[in-house]
């Protein structure tokens, strides 16, 4: 008979693309090829894919008002009593957030929002929207060909054609940061535009913001974006492990990785 710890290790995948920590410190994690998993606070893993369409890819996990959602290639799903339920969006979905008093979703056909129980188009109906980010004054949208910006005060749009898809957005105090579909890091340049930066041999999967700091998930590990002698620099947080997504619970940092399961550390 196999030891319990060995059976537990064999029962879960090591290739994760998204992770969310729940209030009880349990985890929900999406694997690349084996569905969604739940890990209890005690470290026990169990499959959590019932209700998801066969062959669906989970693009992102998201939590709104304590409820877990999965943005998938087959639409949006909500977790209810350990089973996923269809949540009104049937087209491929990439992001789901509540902002400015509305629910927004990034989809295969633009940015949509929900009002009075109905979904309506907000912007870019014929483009793929991968992510979006709200600030007090601006709405930033990550598109299949660049970045768009809406100024809430002037009611004006600006679109920046970058020639690449932007799959993730984050912001510092004075800088917008994105992840490009080919592993680029995208930075606002302070002159009304953006530039792409490629750190030798590093592929950027995603970017995330916590307490005005930007974290960069890459195939070489997790980094924090900063400057050194006036130059943009990546400061290593966790090296040697391909990190695809991160989440926090208090000071504990949780990392979804491509080859080492879910990693955690105090940050």
N, C-alpha and C positions, 0 to 999 in steps of 0.2 A: 504494500500500500504506500502511496506517495505521501510525504509530509504535507500537512495542510498548507504551509507557507509556499511549498513548491506548486501545489495545485492552484493556489490563489494566483501565483505569478503567471502560470501557464494559461489561466482563464481570461486574461486581459491582453489587449494589444499593446505594443510599445510605440505605435505611430499615431500621435494625436495632433489635431489641427486646431482645436479650440477647447477652452476650459473656463468654467465658472464656479465660484465658491458660493455655497448657499449659507444662510444665516446660521445653520446648525453645524457649520464647518465641513459638511459633506461636499463632494465635488460632482459635477456633471461634466463629462469630457467627451468630445466627438473624435472618433478615430477616422483615419483616412479611408479605411476599407472594411471596417467591421462594425459600423454603426455607432451608437451612443452608449456610454457606460456611466454607472453611478459608483462612487467610492464613499463608503461611510467614514465617519470620523475615526473609527477603529481600523480603517485600512482595508475593509472587505469590499471586493469588487463584484458588481452584478451587471448584466446586460440590461439596457434600457432603451430598446428600439421599437417596442410594440407600438403600432399605430403609424409609424413612418412608412411611406411607400417603398416598395422594394427597389433597390438601386439608387435611392436618393442620397445625394451628397450634402452633408451639413456644412454650409459655408461659414456660419457664425452661430454661436450661442449667445443669448442675451437675456437679462433679467429686468423686468419692469414690474414695479409694485409687488415684488416678492414672487412673481410668476416667471417660470423658465420658458423661453421660446427658442425654437430652432429655425434659423433662416436656411432653407434648403433649395436644391435644384428643382424640387417639385412644389415649392411654395412655402408658406409660413405655417408652423405647427406650435401648439402650446402643450406643455406637460401638465397633465391632470391625473392625480392618483396613479402615478407610475405608467401612464399611457399617454402617447402623443395624440393630440386632436387637431384636426384641420382648423386653421384660424383665419379664414376669409380670403387669403391671398393664394392664388393657384399658380401664378407665374414664378420663375426663379427669383429668389429673394436673397439679398446679401447683407442687409443691415436693418435694424428695427429699434427705434428709440422714441421716447416721449420728450418733446421739446416745445417751448412756447405754448404750452397748454394743449397740444395736439399729439397724436401718435403718427409718426412718419415711418415709411419703409422705403429702402433702396431696392429697386427691382430691375428686371430685364428691360422694362419699358418705362424708365424714368423714376423720379421721386414722387411718391404718393402720400397722402395724408388722410386721416379718418376724421370725419365730422358728422355729427348726428347719425351715427351708425353706418355711414356710407364712405367708401374710399373714393377719393378724387385725385386727379393729377395736380401736382404742385409745379413741377418743372421737368424739362427735358424728356418729353413723352416718348420720343423715338431713339433714346440713347440708353445705354446700360449705366446705371448708377451703382457703384460698388460701396460707397460710404458717404457719410455727411457729418458735418460738425457745426454746432451752433455756438456762437459767442454773443454777448449782449448786443452787438451791433451787426454782426455778419452771419450769414449762412454760407458755408463752404461745401461744395459737392465734388466728390471724386468720381470722374467719368471714365468711359472707355477710351477717351482721347485726350484727357487733360483734367483741368480743374476749373470749376465755375464759382463765382462769388456773388452773393446778393447783399447789397447794402440796405439794411432795414430802414435807416434814417432817410436816405435819398430815394429809396424804391428803385434802385438801379442794379442791373446785372453786368458782370464782366466775365468773359470766358477766355481761358488761357489754353490754347491748343499746344499740347506738348508732344503729340505724336505717339504717346504711349498711354496705356491704361493706368489709372491710379487706383489702387485697391484698398488703401487705408490712409486715414488722416489723424493727425494729432497736432497740438499747439503748445508752444511755450508762451511766455509773457509777450514777446515781440516777434515771434516767428511761427509760420505755419510749416508743418512737416508732413510729407507723404511717402508712401511706399509705391514704387512702380512695379508693373507686372513682370518686368524682366530683372528685378532685384535692385533697382536703383533707389537711392534716397533722394527725395525731392524737397527742396528748401525754397521758401520765399526769400527773395534777394534784397528786400528793403527798397527796391526801386520800382515797385509796381509789377513785378513779374516773378518767375520761378526759374530755378536752375536745377539740373540733375547732377548728383555726385555719386560716383562709384568708388568705394573703398576697395582697393585691390583684393580680388578673390572673395569678397563678401557679398552674399546674396541676401537682400532685405526681404523678409516675409511680411512684416507688419510693424506699425508704430502705435504707441499708446501713451496717454498722458496721465500722470498722477502728481498732484500737488505742484503744478506748473513745471514739472520736469517731463521730458520726452524720453521714453524707453524704446529701443529699437531691437526687434526680434530678427535674428539672422541665422544663417546656416552655420555660423562660427560661434554662436552663443548669444547671450543677452547683453546689451550695452545701454548706457545712458548717454544721451547726446549732450555735448558741452563744447566749450571753446578752450583752447590752449594757445597762448601767445597770439590771440586774435584769429585763430584758425578753427574751423569746425572739427571736432574730435569725437570719437566714440570711446567712452570709458567703460571698461569691461566690468560687468556685474557677475556673469556666469559664463565662463569660457569652455570651449570644447564640446558643447552640446547644441545641436540645431534646435533653436527655440522658435515656435510658430505663433504662440499666443501667451498672454499672461493675465493674471487676475490677483487681487489682494484680499486678505481678510485681516484687518488691523495692520500689524507690521509684518505679517507673513506673506511672502510672495510665492505664487504658484505658477509654474511654467509648463505649458504643453510642449512636448518635444517630438521630433520625428523618429527618434531611435531609443530614447531612454524613458518612455512613459511620462508620468507627471512628476516633475521635480519641485521641491519646495525649499525655501530658505528664508531666514529672517533678514529683512532688507532695511 
